[in-house]
Amino acid sequence: MAIFLTGSTGYLGSYLVAGLCTGHREPLNLLVRAKSRQEARERLWNSLQLHFAFPEFYEFLNARVRIFLGDLTSEHFGLPDDEYQALVDTTDSVIHCAASLNRKSEKQCLNVNLRGTLEVIQLARRAQNHHGLRRYSHVSTVAVAGHRQDEVVTEDAAIDWARSDYDPYARTKKFCEHMAGQLLPDVPRTIFRPAIVLGDSRRAETTQFDMVQAFDILSRFPVLPLRAEDRIDIVPANYVSDAIVAIHQKAEPAHGIYHLSSGAGSQTYRELTDALAKAGGSRRPWYVPGLARVFSGTVDWMAKRRGDAGYAASLLKVFWPYLNWNTVFDNSRVVAEMNEAPAKFSSYGYALLKFSRENRFKYPAKPWPANASEQRLAAAGSVRA
């Protein structure tokens, strides 16, 4: 029996694949959008080379992974009947990580987040009816809390249906949680709500750059339209993935919902900029919160323009509400479950920015090796020896 994981070619999904492969023994059923099995393998390689060298990746791929060529938004994922039935028959638990993070597109969020989640829930429902499902884990977001200001939010107080949402992403993810509860009442469920997932506390390398670019832009401003003592809830990807993998594999987690966040340990903007300035030998910025309205209006205007300036402004426009809400999410549940708190962004943020700048905000991905078969055989031989 296998763990069915969606989103394996995404940033956080790649961490989950790596954690499940290296720390556990269960096989994985992976849904990959591709026209051929080789294209699917190459997509996985592009995502997972952050975690594995090629021979090791290829061995995991052959020994532990079954690829299903499908689309999250198609009925039965677009799989032939026999393959879909095989997916139902062999799935022991589900981790649904795939999502559209396009905060500007209502259409894309509706298609991927709502329609896609409904298909995953229907698969879980069929697996539960067929042989029983061990667990359904859903990766959501703290953004389901909607418009907030100057708060510490607990898991049970996060969703308030009378509260407005910041964007289509938050709105659809909130309803995805609701669907899981309504349609899988008899299945053990765990909801994971990451805060701002940014970088890895163990390494400088990353394959996800949108939020890094937004921070890079802000870090270059001599004056920031923010309140210096506001806190921002940032959590490293490795902590988020470790928590999801560990809690999903537990027989009886202590809770049904977890904020994967920095919680009360969230740092202020002053703490972050002081640390970045010290590490980079640059000047600390001035904080002038009275400029927030002018800044927001300027960003909105520039986001409509073409070129690099327009792209930079569009990034800031998307993330500005999350930078300006001074809201953190209580993480006492996950800290107790994991027996450790996440690393602070100031401890690894400069290395992340340095790597991103040096590589022009693009991961230096390696192509699929031309001698893949020879590398696989060499790795297999070394294991036998």
Helices and strands as residue ranges (DSSP letters): E 2-6, H 11-23, E 28-32, H 37-48, H 54-64, E 65-69, G 75-78, H 81-90, E 91-96, H 106-108, I 109-115, H 116-130, E 135-139, G 142-145, E 151-153, G 155-157, H 168-183, E 189-194, E 196-197, H 210-219, E 223-224, E 231-232, E 234-235, H 237-249, E 257-260, G 263-265, E 267-268, H 269-280, E 286-287, G 289-291, H 292-302, H 307-323, E 327-329, H 332-338, G 345-347, H 349-358, H 372-384
